C-alpha cells in the first residue's frame, strides 16, 4: 500500500516510524513533516488549505491510504474530500465536531447518555461571568473551538476565571475559537487518555496512558499541549476499562450511527476517574500528542493494517495487542512555552542516544535547514524509553536526558511519577 501521512509533529514522526514497519507498505510520504524526516520522504505540491491539491497528489502517486495526524484538517473536512479517491484514516467533518466544538461535544454526550461534567455555553462575557459566580471553585473555562491545547483554564479563583472568559470572548486571544466559551464544573480525580480505533460499528481501545498537561513539575503552571506521558496506567484496571468501553466508546459509536454519521478513525477519550467512576473531560478526533509517541512503542501490531481496516469498516472483534512493558515519553520544550518562545534553536546530533538503551527520540517542532536542524515551535523533541516496568523506563529516560543536553530547551522532571506506587 502507498501511504500519505498528514502532519508535522512528534505524533506524526511516531506514526511514520510505526507505519514504516508494515510488511504491506509500498511507499510512505509525509506532508509537511519536520526536521526528523528524510528530505526524500516529504510530499511536494500539497496545500492543506486546498484539498484539491491533496486529491491531485493522491491520484498522481497512486495513494491507497491517507492517515491524518492533526485535528484541523479533519475538522475542515479532509476525509469527506478524499474518501472518493482513497481510504482515509480519520473521521468525517461531522464526527470531528466532537473535538472541533466543545458545545457540540457536550450536547452529543447529553443526547446519548455519556457521563461528563455539567457545562453551559456563553457568547456574552458578562453573562458568562455572572453565571460562573454562582458555581463552586475550582471552575473550568473552555474556548469552544480548537485552540492547540491552550484553550482550557482550570481557575482556582473567580478573578482567574473572569480573566479567562474576557481573554477568549472580548480580547479574542483564540480568534474565532473563543467566540463562545463553556463554563464547566470541575471534576475531581485522576486523568487518563484512552484511544480507540473505530470502524463505524465498533471501537477497539488501546491501553490507557496518562498525559501531563501543566508546564512545570508537580502540575504547576499553565496548561500546554502536553509535557509528557506514560503507559500503562495503574488505576485503569479491567473494571474501569469495561466502563470506558460500555459507557463511553460504545455509546459514541451507537450515537454517531443513530445520527447517520458512523465514526471511523481514531477516537480519543480524555477521562477523569474518581473512585472507579469514569467521566469524559473531552473528546479528540485523532491520536493524542504526546501519548501516541509512547503507545506506539508498545503496540505489538501492524498499525497500517489497523488503519486500513478502520477506514474500510472491517475491524476484527478482538483486542489490540500490546507488549507487556512500560513506556515513558518526555517532551523537550523551548524556554517560554506555552507562551512566546525562541525559535531557530540549534539541535545537535542526537545519535548518542542509540547507545544508551531502548530509546527513540521523535522530532516535533523542528526543521531541517542548510545549517542543520533547528527548532520551529514550543514542543521540540520527544524522548521515549521502554522498560520492564515504569520505574525502569523512567530511569532510562532521565539518565539519557542527562547526556542529551540542548541549550534553550527544558523538560519536566516528574513525568510518570504518579504511576509508580
C-alpha positions as a Markdown table, in Angstrom:
| # | Residue | x | y | z |
|---|---|---|---|---|
| 1 | Unk | 0.0 | 0.0 | 0.0 |
| 2 | Unk | 1.1 | 3.5 | -0.7 |
| 3 | Unk | 0.5 | 5.9 | 2.2 |
| 4 | Unk | 0.3 | 9.6 | 2.7 |
| 5 | Unk | 0.7 | 10.9 | 6.2 |
| 6 | Unk | -0.6 | 14.4 | 7.1 |
| 7 | Unk | 1.1 | 16.3 | 9.9 |
| 8 | Unk | 4.3 | 17.8 | 11.2 |
| 9 | Unk | 4.6 | 17.0 | 15.0 |
| 10 | Unk | 6.1 | 14.4 | 17.2 |
| 11 | Unk | 2.9 | 12.4 | 16.8 |
| 12 | Unk | 3.4 | 12.2 | 13.1 |
| 13 | Unk | 7.1 | 11.3 | 13.4 |
| 14 | Unk | 6.0 | 8.3 | 15.6 |
| 15 | Unk | 3.2 | 7.4 | 13.2 |
| 16 | Unk | 5.6 | 7.4 | 10.3 |
| 17 | Unk | 8.1 | 5.2 | 12.3 |
| 18 | Unk | 5.4 | 2.7 | 13.1 |
| 19 | Unk | 3.7 | 2.6 | 9.7 |
| 20 | Unk | 7.1 | 2.1 | 8.1 |
| 21 | Unk | 7.4 | -1.3 | 9.8 |
| 22 | Unk | 4.4 | -2.8 | 8.0 |
| 23 | Unk | 5.0 | -5.6 | 5.5 |
| 24 | Unk | 2.1 | -4.2 | 3.5 |
| 25 | Unk | 3.8 | -0.9 | 2.9 |
| 26 | Unk | 4.8 | 0.1 | -0.6 |
| 27 | Unk | 5.8 | 3.7 | -0.1 |
| 28 | Unk | 5.1 | 6.4 | 2.5 |
| 29 | Unk | 5.3 | 10.1 | 2.2 |
| 30 | Unk | 4.5 | 12.9 | 4.8 |
| 31 | Unk | 3.4 | 16.5 | 4.5 |
| 32 | Unk | 4.5 | 18.9 | 5.7 |
| 33 | Unk | 6.8 | 16.8 | 8.0 |
| 34 | Unk | 9.6 | 18.2 | 10.2 |
| 35 | Unk | 13.4 | 18.1 | 10.7 |
| 36 | Unk | 13.3 | 14.5 | 11.8 |
| 37 | Unk | 12.1 | 13.2 | 8.4 |
| 38 | Unk | 14.5 | 12.4 | 5.5 |
| 39 | Unk | 14.0 | 15.0 | 2.7 |
| 40 | Unk | 13.0 | 12.4 | 0.2 |
| 41 | Unk | 10.1 | 11.4 | 2.4 |
| 42 | Unk | 8.4 | 14.8 | 2.2 |
| 43 | Unk | 5.5 | 15.1 | -0.2 |
| 44 | Unk | 5.6 | 18.1 | -2.5 |
| 45 | Unk | 2.9 | 20.2 | -4.2 |
| 46 | Unk | 0.3 | 20.0 | -1.3 |
| 47 | Unk | -1.6 | 22.8 | 0.3 |
| 48 | Unk | -3.5 | 21.8 | 3.4 |
| 49 | Unk | -5.9 | 24.7 | 2.9 |
| 50 | Unk | -6.7 | 23.4 | -0.6 |
| 51 | Unk | -7.9 | 19.8 | -0.6 |
| 52 | Unk | -7.9 | 19.6 | -4.4 |
| 53 | Unk | -4.1 | 19.7 | -4.3 |
| 54 | Unk | -4.1 | 16.7 | -2.0 |
| 55 | Unk | -6.6 | 14.9 | -4.3 |
| 56 | Unk | -4.3 | 15.6 | -7.2 |
| 57 | Unk | -1.3 | 14.2 | -5.2 |
| 58 | Unk | -3.3 | 11.1 | -4.2 |
| 59 | Unk | -4.2 | 10.3 | -7.8 |
| 60 | Unk | -0.8 | 11.1 | -9.3 |
| 61 | Unk | 1.1 | 9.0 | -6.8 |
| 62 | Unk | -1.5 | 6.1 | -6.5 |
| 63 | Unk | -2.0 | 6.7 | -2.8 |
| 64 | Unk | -4.1 | 3.9 | -1.2 |
| 65 | Unk | -4.4 | 5.3 | 2.3 |
| 66 | Unk | -4.2 | 8.8 | 3.8 |
| 67 | Unk | -3.5 | 8.9 | 7.6 |
| 68 | Unk | -4.4 | 12.2 | 9.1 |
| 69 | Unk | -2.5 | 13.3 | 12.2 |
| 70 | Unk | -3.7 | 16.7 | 13.3 |
| 71 | Unk | -7.2 | 17.8 | 14.1 |
| 72 | Unk | -7.6 | 20.9 | 11.9 |
| 73 | Unk | -7.7 | 19.1 | 8.5 |
| 74 | Unk | -10.3 | 16.6 | 10.0 |
| 75 | Unk | -12.5 | 19.4 | 11.3 |
| 76 | Unk | -12.1 | 21.1 | 7.9 |
| 77 | Unk | -13.4 | 18.0 | 6.1 |
| 78 | Unk | -10.3 | 16.3 | 4.6 |
| 79 | Unk | -11.9 | 12.9 | 5.0 |
| 80 | Unk | -15.0 | 13.9 | 3.1 |
| 81 | Unk | -12.9 | 15.5 | 0.4 |
| 82 | Unk | -10.6 | 12.5 | -0.2 |
| 83 | Unk | -12.8 | 9.4 | 0.5 |
| 84 | Unk | -13.9 | 9.1 | -3.2 |
| 85 | Unk | -10.2 | 8.7 | -4.2 |
| 86 | Unk | -8.7 | 6.5 | -1.4 |
| 87 | Unk | -9.1 | 5.2 | 2.1 |
| 88 | Unk | -8.8 | 7.9 | 4.8 |
| 89 | Unk | -7.9 | 7.1 | 8.4 |
| 90 | Unk | -9.8 | 9.8 | 10.2 |
| 91 | Unk | -13.4 | 10.8 | 10.9 |
| 92 | Unk | -15.7 | 12.9 | 8.7 |
| 93 | Unk | -16.2 | 16.6 | 9.4 |
| 94 | Unk | -19.5 | 15.9 | 11.2 |
| 95 | Unk | -17.8 | 13.4 | 13.6 |
| 96 | Unk | -14.8 | 15.6 | 14.1 |
| 97 | Unk | -17.0 | 18.2 | 15.7 |
| 98 | Unk | -16.5 | 16.1 | 18.8 |
| 99 | Unk | -13.2 | 17.9 | 19.0 |
| 100 | Unk | -13.9 | 21.0 | 16.9 |
| 101 | Unk | -16.7 | 22.2 | 19.1 |
| 102 | Unk | -16.9 | 21.6 | 22.8 |
| 103 | Unk | -20.5 | 22.8 | 22.7 |
| 104 | Unk | -21.4 | 20.1 | 20.1 |
| 105 | Unk | -19.5 | 17.5 | 22.1 |
| 106 | Unk | -21.4 | 18.4 | 25.3 |
| 107 | Unk | -24.7 | 18.3 | 23.6 |
| 108 | Unk | -23.8 | 14.9 | 21.9 |
| 109 | Unk | -22.8 | 13.4 | 25.2 |
| 110 | Unk | -26.1 | 14.6 | 26.8 |
| 111 | Unk | -28.2 | 13.1 | 24.0 |
| 112 | Unk | -26.5 | 9.7 | 24.2 |
| 113 | Unk | -26.0 | 9.3 | 28.0 |
| 114 | Unk | -22.3 | 9.6 | 28.1 |
| 115 | Unk | -21.1 | 10.7 | 31.6 |
| 116 | Unk | -19.5 | 14.1 | 31.7 |
| 117 | Unk | -19.4 | 17.3 | 33.8 |
| 118 | Unk | -22.2 | 19.8 | 33.7 |
| 119 | Unk | -21.5 | 22.9 | 31.5 |
| 120 | Unk | -23.2 | 25.9 | 30.0 |
| 121 | Unk | -22.1 | 27.7 | 26.8 |
| 122 | Unk | -21.9 | 31.5 | 26.5 |
| 123 | Unk | -21.2 | 34.1 | 23.8 |
| 124 | Unk | -21.6 | 37.1 | 26.1 |
| 125 | Unk | -18.7 | 37.6 | 28.6 |
| 126 | Unk | -20.9 | 39.4 | 31.2 |
| 127 | Unk | -23.5 | 36.6 | 31.2 |
| 128 | Unk | -20.7 | 34.0 | 31.5 |
| 129 | Unk | -19.1 | 35.9 | 34.4 |
| 130 | Unk | -22.5 | 36.3 | 36.2 |
| 131 | Unk | -23.1 | 32.5 | 35.8 |
| 132 | Unk | -19.6 | 31.4 | 37.0 |
| 133 | Unk | -20.1 | 33.4 | 40.2 |
| 134 | Unk | -22.9 | 31.0 | 41.0 |
| 135 | Unk | -20.7 | 27.9 | 40.7 |
| 136 | Unk | -18.2 | 26.4 | 43.1 |
| 137 | Unk | -14.4 | 26.7 | 42.7 |
| 138 | Unk | -12.4 | 25.4 | 41.0 |
| 139 | Unk | -14.2 | 26.1 | 37.8 |
| 140 | Unk | -13.2 | 25.3 | 34.2 |
| 141 | Unk | -13.4 | 27.8 | 31.3 |
| 142 | Unk | -13.0 | 26.3 | 27.8 |
| 143 | Unk | -12.8 | 28.0 | 24.5 |
| 144 | Unk | -15.4 | 26.3 | 22.3 |
| 145 | Unk | -13.2 | 25.7 | 19.2 |
| 146 | Unk | -9.8 | 24.4 | 18.5 |
| 147 | Unk | -7.0 | 26.2 | 20.4 |
| 148 | Unk | -4.0 | 23.9 | 20.1 |
| 149 | Unk | -4.4 | 22.5 | 23.6 |
| 150 | Unk | -4.3 | 26.0 | 25.1 |
| 151 | Unk | -7.9 | 27.0 | 25.4 |
| 152 | Unk | -8.7 | 25.5 | 28.8 |
| 153 | Unk | -8.3 | 27.2 | 32.1 |
| 154 | Unk | -8.8 | 25.5 | 35.4 |
| 155 | Unk | -9.4 | 28.5 | 37.6 |
| 156 | Unk | -9.0 | 28.4 | 41.4 |
| 157 | Unk | -10.3 | 32.0 | 41.8 |
| 158 | Unk | -13.2 | 33.9 | 40.3 |
| 159 | Unk | -10.7 | 36.5 | 39.2 |
| 160 | Unk | -8.8 | 34.0 | 37.1 |
| 161 | Unk | -12.0 | 32.6 | 35.7 |
| 162 | Unk | -13.2 | 36.1 | 34.7 |
| 163 | Unk | -9.8 | 36.8 | 33.0 |
| 164 | Unk | -10.1 | 33.6 | 31.0 |
| 165 | Unk | -13.6 | 34.5 | 29.9 |
| 166 | Unk | -12.7 | 38.0 | 28.8 |
| 167 | Unk | -9.4 | 36.8 | 27.1 |
| 168 | Unk | -11.5 | 34.4 | 25.0 |
| 169 | Unk | -14.6 | 36.4 | 24.2 |
| 170 | Unk | -13.5 | 40.1 | 24.4 |
| 171 | Unk | -9.8 | 40.0 | 23.7 |
| 172 | Unk | -10.2 | 37.1 | 21.2 |
| 173 | Unk | -6.8 | 35.6 | 22.1 |
| 174 | Unk | -8.0 | 32.3 | 20.5 |
| 175 | Unk | -9.6 | 34.0 | 17.5 |
| 176 | Unk | -12.9 | 32.6 | 16.4 |
| 177 | Unk | -12.3 | 29.5 | 18.6 |
| 178 | Unk | -13.1 | 31.7 | 21.6 |
| 179 | Unk | -16.2 | 33.4 | 20.3 |
| 180 | Unk | -18.1 | 31.2 | 22.7 |
| 181 | Unk | -16.9 | 29.6 | 25.9 |
| 182 | Unk | -18.1 | 26.7 | 28.1 |
| 183 | Unk | -18.2 | 27.2 | 31.9 |
| 184 | Unk | -17.8 | 23.7 | 33.2 |
| 185 | Unk | -17.9 | 22.2 | 36.7 |
| 186 | Unk | -14.6 | 20.9 | 37.9 |
| 187 | Unk | -14.1 | 17.1 | 38.0 |
| 188 | Unk | -12.1 | 15.6 | 40.8 |
| 189 | Unk | -9.9 | 12.5 | 40.2 |
| 190 | Unk | -7.0 | 11.4 | 38.0 |
| 191 | Unk | -6.9 | 12.0 | 34.3 |
| 192 | Unk | -6.3 | 9.2 | 31.7 |
| 193 | Unk | -6.4 | 9.0 | 28.0 |
| 194 | Unk | -7.9 | 6.1 | 26.1 |
| 195 | Unk | -7.5 | 5.9 | 22.3 |
| 196 | Unk | -9.8 | 3.7 | 20.3 |
| 197 | Unk | -9.5 | 2.6 | 16.7 |
| 198 | Unk | -13.0 | 2.7 | 15.2 |
| 199 | Unk | -14.7 | 1.4 | 12.1 |
| 200 | Unk | -18.1 | 2.9 | 12.3 |
| 201 | Unk | -19.6 | 0.0 | 14.3 |
| 202 | Unk | -17.0 | -1.0 | 16.9 |
| 203 | Unk | -14.3 | 0.8 | 18.9 |
| 204 | Unk | -11.2 | -1.2 | 19.8 |
| 205 | Unk | -9.4 | 0.5 | 22.8 |
| 206 | Unk | -5.7 | 0.8 | 23.2 |
| 207 | Unk | -4.2 | 0.6 | 26.6 |
| 208 | Unk | -4.6 | 3.8 | 28.7 |
| 209 | Unk | -2.0 | 6.5 | 29.0 |
| 210 | Unk | -1.7 | 9.5 | 31.3 |
| 211 | Unk | -0.7 | 12.8 | 29.9 |
| 212 | Unk | 0.9 | 15.7 | 31.9 |
| 213 | Unk | -0.8 | 18.9 | 30.8 |
| 214 | Unk | 0.8 | 21.5 | 33.1 |
| 215 | Unk | 4.1 | 23.0 | 32.0 |
| 216 | Unk | 6.0 | 22.6 | 35.3 |
| 217 | Unk | 6.7 | 19.9 | 37.8 |
| 218 | Unk | 4.0 | 18.9 | 40.3 |
| 219 | Unk | 1.3 | 20.0 | 37.9 |
| 220 | Unk | 2.1 | 23.7 | 38.2 |
| 221 | Unk | 1.8 | 26.5 | 35.7 |
| 222 | Unk | -0.5 | 26.9 | 32.7 |
| 223 | Unk | -1.9 | 24.1 | 30.6 |
| 224 | Unk | 0.0 | 23.0 | 27.5 |
| 225 | Unk | -0.5 | 20.6 | 24.6 |
| 226 | Unk | 1.2 | 18.0 | 26.9 |
| 227 | Unk | 4.6 | 17.8 | 28.5 |
| 228 | Unk | 4.9 | 14.0 | 28.7 |
| 229 | Unk | 3.0 | 10.8 | 29.1 |
| 230 | Unk | 3.4 | 7.2 | 30.3 |
| 231 | Unk | 1.7 | 3.8 | 30.0 |
| 232 | Unk | 0.2 | 1.6 | 31.3 |
| 233 | Unk | -1.8 | 3.5 | 34.0 |
| 234 | Unk | -2.2 | 1.5 | 37.2 |
| 235 | Unk | -5.7 | 2.7 | 38.2 |
| 236 | Unk | -7.1 | 2.0 | 34.7 |
| 237 | Unk | -7.8 | -1.6 | 35.6 |
| 238 | Unk | -10.0 | -4.1 | 33.8 |
| 239 | Unk | -13.2 | -2.9 | 35.6 |
| 240 | Unk | -12.6 | 0.7 | 34.7 |
| 241 | Unk | -11.7 | -0.2 | 31.1 |
| 242 | Unk | -15.0 | -2.1 | 30.8 |
| 243 | Unk | -16.8 | 1.0 | 32.0 |
| 244 | Unk | -14.9 | 3.1 | 29.4 |
| 245 | Unk | -16.0 | 0.6 | 26.7 |
| 246 | Unk | -19.7 | 0.3 | 27.6 |
| 247 | Unk | -20.5 | 3.8 | 28.9 |
| 248 | Unk | -18.2 | 5.9 | 26.6 |
| 249 | Unk | -16.9 | 4.2 | 23.5 |
| 250 | Unk | -19.9 | 2.1 | 22.6 |
| 251 | Unk | -22.2 | 5.0 | 23.2 |
| 252 | Unk | -20.3 | 7.2 | 20.9 |
| 253 | Unk | -20.4 | 4.5 | 18.2 |
| 254 | Unk | -24.1 | 3.9 | 18.6 |
| 255 | Unk | -24.8 | 7.7 | 18.8 |
| 256 | Unk | -23.0 | 8.5 | 15.7 |
| 257 | Unk | -24.7 | 5.6 | 13.8 |
| 258 | Unk | -28.1 | 6.8 | 15.0 |
| 259 | Unk | -27.3 | 10.3 | 13.8 |
| 260 | Unk | -26.3 | 9.0 | 10.4 |
| 261 | Unk | -22.6 | 9.6 | 10.6 |
| 262 | Unk | -20.7 | 6.4 | 11.5 |
| 263 | Unk | -17.4 | 7.2 | 13.3 |
| 264 | Unk | -14.3 | 5.8 | 11.6 |
| 265 | Unk | -10.7 | 6.6 | 12.6 |
| 266 | Unk | -9.2 | 7.4 | 16.0 |
| 267 | Unk | -11.4 | 8.4 | 18.9 |
| 268 | Unk | -9.5 | 9.9 | 21.9 |
| 269 | Unk | -11.4 | 10.0 | 25.2 |
| 270 | Unk | -9.9 | 12.3 | 27.8 |
| 271 | Unk | -11.2 | 10.9 | 31.0 |
| 272 | Unk | -11.4 | 11.8 | 34.7 |
| 273 | Unk | -11.5 | 8.7 | 37.0 |
| 274 | Unk | -12.7 | 9.1 | 40.6 |
| 275 | Unk | -13.4 | 6.2 | 43.0 |
| 276 | Unk | -13.6 | 3.9 | 40.0 |
| 277 | Unk | -16.2 | 6.1 | 38.2 |
| 278 | Unk | -15.4 | 7.5 | 34.7 |
| 279 | Unk | -16.5 | 10.8 | 33.2 |
| 280 | Unk | -15.4 | 12.3 | 29.9 |
| 281 | Unk | -13.4 | 15.6 | 30.1 |
| 282 | Unk | -13.1 | 15.9 | 26.3 |
| 283 | Unk | -13.1 | 14.0 | 23.1 |
| 284 | Unk | -10.5 | 14.4 | 20.3 |
| 285 | Unk | -10.8 | 13.1 | 16.8 |
| 286 | Unk | -7.2 | 12.0 | 16.3 |
| 287 | Unk | -4.2 | 10.4 | 18.0 |
| 288 | Unk | -3.2 | 12.5 | 21.1 |
| 289 | Unk | 0.2 | 14.1 | 21.4 |
| 290 | Unk | 2.4 | 13.1 | 23.3 |
| 291 | Unk | 0.6 | 9.9 | 24.3 |
| 292 | Unk | 0.9 | 8.5 | 20.8 |
| 293 | Unk | 4.7 | 8.6 | 20.9 |
| 294 | Unk | 4.7 | 6.3 | 23.9 |
| 295 | Unk | 1.8 | 4.0 | 23.0 |
| 296 | Unk | 3.2 | 3.2 | 19.5 |
| 297 | Unk | 6.4 | 2.0 | 21.2 |
| 298 | Unk | 4.3 | -0.7 | 22.9 |
| 299 | Unk | 1.9 | -1.5 | 20.1 |
| 300 | Unk | 2.5 | -5.2 | 19.1 |
| 301 | Unk | 0.5 | -5.0 | 15.8 |
| 302 | Unk | 0.7 | -3.8 | 12.3 |
| 303 | Unk | -0.5 | -0.2 | 12.5 |
| 304 | Unk | -1.0 | 0.1 | 8.8 |
| 305 | Unk | -3.3 | -2.9 | 8.8 |
| 306 | Unk | -5.4 | -1.5 | 11.7 |
| 307 | Unk | -5.7 | 1.9 | 9.9 |
| 308 | Unk | -6.8 | 0.2 | 6.7 |
| 309 | Unk | -9.4 | -2.0 | 8.4 |
| 310 | Unk | -10.7 | 1.0 | 10.3 |
| 311 | Unk | -11.0 | 3.2 | 7.2 |
| 312 | Unk | -12.8 | 0.4 | 5.3 |
| 313 | Unk | -15.1 | -0.5 | 8.1 |
| 314 | Unk | -13.8 | -4.0 | 8.8 |
| 315 | Unk | -12.1 | -4.2 | 12.1 |
| 316 | Unk | -12.0 | -7.6 | 13.8 |
| 317 | Unk | -13.9 | -8.3 | 17.0 |
| 318 | Unk | -10.8 | -8.7 | 19.3 |
| 319 | Unk | -8.5 | -6.8 | 21.5 |
| 320 | Unk | -5.5 | -4.8 | 20.2 |
| 321 | Unk | -2.2 | -6.4 | 21.2 |
| 322 | Unk | 0.5 | -4.6 | 23.2 |
| 323 | Unk | 3.8 | -5.6 | 24.6 |
| 324 | Unk | 3.8 | -6.4 | 28.4 |
| 325 | Unk | 6.2 | -3.5 | 29.1 |
| 326 | Unk | 6.0 | 0.2 | 30.2 |
| 327 | Unk | 6.9 | 3.3 | 28.3 |
| 328 | Unk | 7.5 | 7.0 | 29.0 |
| 329 | Unk | 7.6 | 10.0 | 26.7 |
| 330 | Unk | 9.2 | 13.2 | 27.9 |
| 331 | Unk | 8.7 | 16.5 | 25.9 |
| 332 | Unk | 11.6 | 18.8 | 25.5 |
| 333 | Unk | 10.2 | 22.3 | 25.0 |
| 334 | Unk | 11.6 | 25.7 | 24.1 |
| 335 | Unk | 12.0 | 28.1 | 27.0 |
| 336 | Unk | 8.9 | 30.3 | 27.4 |
| 337 | Unk | 6.5 | 27.6 | 26.3 |
| 338 | Unk | 3.4 | 27.6 | 26.3 |
| 339 | Unk | 3.9 | 31.4 | 25.7 |
| 340 | Unk | 6.3 | 33.2 | 23.4 |
| 341 | Unk | 9.3 | 31.0 | 22.6 |
| 342 | Unk | 12.6 | 31.4 | 21.0 |
| 343 | Unk | 12.9 | 29.7 | 17.6 |
| 344 | Unk | 15.8 | 28.5 | 15.5 |
| 345 | Unk | 17.5 | 26.8 | 18.5 |
| 346 | Unk | 20.2 | 24.6 | 17.0 |
| 347 | Unk | 19.5 | 20.9 | 17.6 |
| 348 | Unk | 22.7 | 18.9 | 17.9 |
| 349 | Unk | 23.4 | 15.4 | 16.5 |
| 350 | Unk | 21.4 | 13.1 | 18.8 |
| 351 | Unk | 22.9 | 9.8 | 17.7 |
| 352 | Unk | 24.4 | 9.4 | 21.1 |
| 353 | Unk | 21.0 | 8.1 | 22.3 |
| 354 | Unk | 21.4 | 5.0 | 20.1 |
| 355 | Unk | 24.0 | 3.7 | 22.6 |
| 356 | Unk | 22.0 | 4.5 | 25.8 |
| 357 | Unk | 19.4 | 1.7 | 25.6 |
| 358 | Unk | 15.8 | 1.2 | 24.3 |
| 359 | Unk | 15.3 | 4.9 | 23.5 |
| 360 | Unk | 13.9 | 6.7 | 20.4 |
| 361 | Unk | 13.8 | 10.5 | 20.0 |
| 362 | Unk | 11.0 | 11.8 | 17.9 |
| 363 | Unk | 11.1 | 15.2 | 16.4 |
| 364 | Unk | 8.2 | 17.6 | 16.9 |
| 365 | Unk | 8.8 | 21.4 | 16.3 |
| 366 | Unk | 11.9 | 21.1 | 14.2 |
| 367 | Unk | 13.0 | 21.9 | 10.6 |
| 368 | Unk | 16.0 | 20.9 | 8.5 |
| 369 | Unk | 17.9 | 23.9 | 7.2 |
| 370 | Unk | 21.2 | 24.1 | 5.2 |
| 371 | Unk | 22.9 | 24.8 | 8.6 |
| 372 | Unk | 21.3 | 21.8 | 10.3 |
| 373 | Unk | 18.2 | 21.0 | 12.4 |
| 374 | Unk | 16.7 | 23.9 | 14.3 |
| 375 | Unk | 13.6 | 24.4 | 16.5 |
| 376 | Unk | 10.4 | 25.9 | 15.0 |
| 377 | Unk | 7.9 | 25.9 | 17.9 |
| 378 | Unk | 7.2 | 25.2 | 21.5 |
| 379 | Unk | 7.4 | 21.4 | 21.8 |
| 380 | Unk | 10.6 | 20.5 | 20.1 |
| 381 | Unk | 11.6 | 16.9 | 20.8 |
| 382 | Unk | 10.0 | 13.8 | 22.4 |
| 383 | Unk | 12.3 | 11.3 | 24.1 |
| 384 | Unk | 10.7 | 7.9 | 24.6 |
| 385 | Unk | 12.0 | 4.9 | 26.6 |
| 386 | Unk | 10.7 | 1.5 | 27.4 |
| 387 | Unk | 11.4 | -0.9 | 30.2 |
| 388 | Unk | 10.1 | -4.0 | 32.0 |
| 389 | Unk | 8.2 | -1.6 | 34.3 |
| 390 | Unk | 7.7 | 2.2 | 34.6 |
| 391 | Unk | 10.5 | 2.5 | 37.2 |
| 392 | Unk | 13.0 | 1.1 | 34.7 |
| 393 | Unk | 11.6 | 3.1 | 31.8 |
| 394 | Unk | 11.8 | 6.4 | 33.8 |
| 395 | Unk | 15.3 | 5.7 | 35.0 |
| 396 | Unk | 16.5 | 5.0 | 31.4 |
| 397 | Unk | 14.8 | 8.1 | 30.1 |
| 398 | Unk | 16.1 | 10.6 | 32.6 |
| 399 | Unk | 19.6 | 9.1 | 32.5 |
| 400 | Unk | 19.6 | 9.7 | 28.8 |
| 401 | Unk | 18.4 | 13.3 | 29.2 |
| 402 | Unk | 21.4 | 14.0 | 31.4 |
| 403 | Unk | 23.6 | 13.0 | 28.4 |
| 404 | Unk | 21.4 | 14.8 | 25.8 |
| 405 | Unk | 21.6 | 18.5 | 26.8 |
| 406 | Unk | 20.2 | 21.0 | 24.3 |
| 407 | Unk | 20.6 | 24.7 | 25.5 |
| 408 | Unk | 17.4 | 26.6 | 25.2 |
| 409 | Unk | 15.1 | 23.5 | 25.9 |
| 410 | Unk | 13.6 | 22.4 | 29.2 |
| 411 | Unk | 11.6 | 19.4 | 30.4 |
| 412 | Unk | 9.6 | 18.2 | 33.4 |
| 413 | Unk | 11.5 | 16.1 | 35.9 |
| 414 | Unk | 8.4 | 14.2 | 37.2 |
| 415 | Unk | 6.8 | 12.6 | 34.2 |
| 416 | Unk | 5.4 | 9.2 | 35.1 |
| 417 | Unk | 6.0 | 9.6 | 38.9 |
| 418 | Unk | 2.2 | 9.2 | 39.5 |
| 419 | Unk | 2.3 | 5.7 | 38.0 |
| 420 | Unk | 4.8 | 4.4 | 40.5 |
| 421 | Unk | 3.5 | 3.1 | 43.9 |
